[in-house]
C-alpha cells in the first residue's frame, strides 16, 4: 500500500507537472466566464459526456445566459438546442431550468457554498456538489469520479471497489489542505498520462513510486 506521505508527495509532483498537460478537462478554465453558476451548470452538462463535447456545449449555452435569471427566460427547447449533443441533453435542459428556478426561489439567485444546501436541490448529487465546492469556492473536498478512483487504486493508495468508498478513504487519509484540487488534477492526469488504455508511463512524473509501472519497459 502507498503511504499517505507518499501519496502527498505524488500529488505534489503532479501539481508541478500540471501546467504542461493539454488535458480536455483544462479547457474549461478559459472557455467562458467562471462563476459558481457557470461551474455548476457545466458540471451538470458533463456527466456521461466527453469534456471536449461539454466545453463546446457550455460555451454555446453561456452566450445565451450566464445567470439563473437569464436562464429561466429561455425555453427548455432553446436550452436543449444549445447543449446538444451532450448525453441526455433533453433531461439536462429540464434539470438546468429546474435548478435555476430553485436558486432564484431559495437562494436569491446565488449558488450556495455548502454540501448540505447544494445537495438539497433536486438534480444535484454529492459528486456535483463537491466539484462545485472545489472549483467555485476552493473548498478542501474531493469529488471522486472514475479517474480519481482508478488512479488511486492503481497507485495502491486505496483498495476500494467504488468511488464512494474511495471518497471515504481519502477523507481518512489526507488532511484537508491536501484534498484541495485533487479532482481537477487527477482527471487531467488521467486524460493525458495515466490513461485508462495505453498509459504513458515513460513520461509519468510519479513513475518511480507507482507500483503499476513496468520499469523494464520504461
C-alpha positions in Angstrom: 0.0 0.0 0.0 1.2 3.5 -0.8 1.5 5.5 2.5 -0.3 8.8 3.0 3.1 10.6 3.0 4.0 9.1 -0.4 0.6 9.9 -1.8 1.0 13.6 -0.8 4.5 13.6 -2.5 3.0 12.1 -5.7 0.2 14.8 -5.7 2.9 17.5 -5.3 4.8 16.1 -8.3 1.6 16.1 -10.4 0.9 19.7 -9.4 4.4 20.7 -10.6 3.8 18.9 -14.0 0.2 20.1 -14.4 0.9 23.2 -16.4 2.4 21.1 -19.2 -0.6 18.9 -19.8 -3.0 19.5 -22.7 -6.0 17.9 -21.0 -9.6 18.3 -22.1 -10.6 19.0 -18.5 -8.3 22.1 -18.5 -10.1 23.7 -21.5 -12.9 24.8 -19.2 -10.6 27.2 -17.4 -10.6 29.8 -20.2 -13.6 28.8 -22.3 -16.2 31.1 -20.6 -16.6 33.3 -17.6 -16.1 31.1 -14.5 -18.6 31.8 -11.8 -20.2 29.5 -9.3 -23.3 29.3 -11.5 -21.5 28.6 -14.8 -19.3 26.0 -13.0 -22.5 24.3 -11.6 -24.2 24.3 -15.0 -21.2 23.0 -16.9 -20.8 20.2 -14.2 -24.5 19.2 -14.8 -23.7 19.0 -18.5 -20.6 17.0 -18.1 -21.9 13.7 -16.8 -21.7 10.8 -19.3 -20.3 13.3 -21.8 -16.7 13.8 -23.0 -15.1 17.0 -21.8 -14.5 18.1 -25.4 -18.2 18.0 -26.1 -19.2 19.5 -22.8 -17.0 22.6 -23.1 -18.4 23.5 -26.5 -22.0 23.0 -25.3 -21.3 25.2 -22.3 -19.8 27.9 -24.5 -22.9 27.9 -26.7 -25.3 28.0 -23.7 -23.4 30.7 -21.9 -23.6 33.0 -24.9 -27.4 32.9 -24.2 -27.4 33.0 -20.4 -24.9 33.2 -17.6 -27.1 33.7 -14.6 -30.1 31.9 -13.2 -32.4 34.9 -14.0 -31.2 34.9 -17.6 -31.5 31.1 -17.9 -35.2 31.0 -16.8 -36.0 33.4 -19.6 -35.1 30.7 -22.1 -37.4 27.9 -23.1 -36.4 24.3 -22.3 -36.2 23.6 -26.1 -33.8 26.5 -26.6 -31.5 25.2 -23.9 -31.7 21.7 -25.3 -30.8 23.0 -28.7 -27.8 24.9 -27.4 -26.4 21.9 -25.4 -26.9 19.2 -28.0 -25.2 16.7 -28.4 -24.3 16.2 -24.7 -25.6 12.9 -23.2 -29.2 13.0 -22.1 -29.5 16.6 -23.5 -33.3 16.9 -23.1 -33.2 15.8 -19.5 -30.3 18.1 -18.7 -32.1 21.0 -20.3 -35.0 20.4 -17.9 -32.7 20.0 -15.0 -30.8 23.2 -15.7 -34.1 25.1 -15.8 -35.3 23.5 -12.6 -32.1 24.1 -10.7 -32.1 27.8 -11.9 -35.6 28.3 -10.7 -34.7 26.9 -7.3 -31.6 29.0 -7.0 -33.8 32.1 -7.6 -36.6 30.9 -5.2 -34.4 29.7 -2.3 -31.1 31.4 -2.6 -31.6 34.7 -4.2 -30.0 33.6 -7.5 -26.8 32.6 -5.8 -25.2 29.2 -5.7 -24.9 28.0 -2.1 -21.4 27.1 -0.7 -22.2 24.2 1.5 -22.6 20.5 0.6 -25.9 20.3 2.6 -27.5 23.2 0.7 -26.3 22.1 -2.7 -27.5 18.5 -2.3 -30.9 19.7 -1.1 -31.5 21.0 -4.6 -33.1 18.2 -6.8 -30.7 17.2 -9.5 -27.5 18.0 -7.6 -25.9 14.9 -6.1 -22.8 14.8 -3.8 -20.3 14.5 -6.7 -21.7 17.5 -8.5 -21.8 19.4 -5.2 -18.2 18.6 -4.4 -17.0 19.6 -7.8 -18.7 23.0 -7.4 -17.4 23.4 -3.9 -13.9 22.6 -5.1 -13.8 24.6 -8.3 -16.0 27.5 -7.4 -15.3 28.1 -3.8 -11.8 26.5 -3.3 -13.1 24.0 -0.7 -11.0 21.2 0.6 -13.2 18.4 -0.7 -12.6 15.7 -3.3 -15.1 14.8 -6.0 -14.2 11.2 -6.7 -15.0 10.2 -10.3 -13.8 7.3 -12.3 -10.4 8.8 -13.0 -9.7 9.6 -9.3 -11.0 6.2 -8.2 -9.0 4.3 -10.9 -5.7 6.1 -10.4 -5.6 5.9 -6.6 -6.3 2.2 -6.7 -3.6 1.8 -9.4 -1.1 3.5 -7.1 -2.2 1.4 -4.2 -3.1 4.5 -2.2 -6.5 2.9 -1.6 -8.0 -0.6 -2.1 -11.6 0.2 -2.8 -14.4 -1.1 -5.0 -16.4 2.0 -5.7 -15.8 5.8 -6.0 -17.9 6.2 -2.8 -15.5 4.0 -0.9 -12.6 5.9 -2.3 -14.2 9.2 -1.2 -14.4 8.0 2.4 -10.8 6.7 2.4 -9.5 10.0 1.1 -11.2 11.8 4.0 -9.4 9.5 6.4 -6.0 9.5 4.7 -5.5 13.1 3.7 -5.5 16.3 5.7 -7.9 19.0 4.4 -5.2 21.1 2.7 -4.0 18.1 0.6 -7.5 17.4 -0.7 -7.9 20.8 -2.5 -7.9 20.5 -6.3 -7.4 16.7 -6.4 -10.3 16.1 -8.8 -9.1 18.5 -11.5 -5.5 17.3 -11.0 -6.2 13.6 -11.3 -8.8 13.9 -14.0 -6.3 15.9 -16.2 -3.6 13.4 -15.3 -5.9 10.5 -16.3 -6.7 12.1 -19.6 -3.2 12.8 -20.7 -0.7 10.4 -19.0 -2.3 7.8 -16.8 -4.9 6.9 -19.4 -7.3 4.0 -19.0 -5.7 2.5 -22.1 -2.1 2.9 -23.2 -0.7 4.6 -20.1 2.3 6.8 -20.9 4.5 5.6 -18.1 7.7 6.8 -19.7 6.8 10.4 -19.2 4.9 10.0 -15.9 6.2 12.3 -13.2 5.4 9.7 -10.5 6.7 6.6 -12.3 9.3 5.9 -9.6 6.8 5.4 -6.9 4.0 3.8 -9.0 3.7 0.1 -8.5 1.9 -0.3 -11.8 4.9 0.8 -13.8 6.9 -2.0 -15.6 10.4 -0.4 -15.1 11.9 -2.9 -17.6 9.8 -1.3 -20.3 10.2 2.4 -19.3 
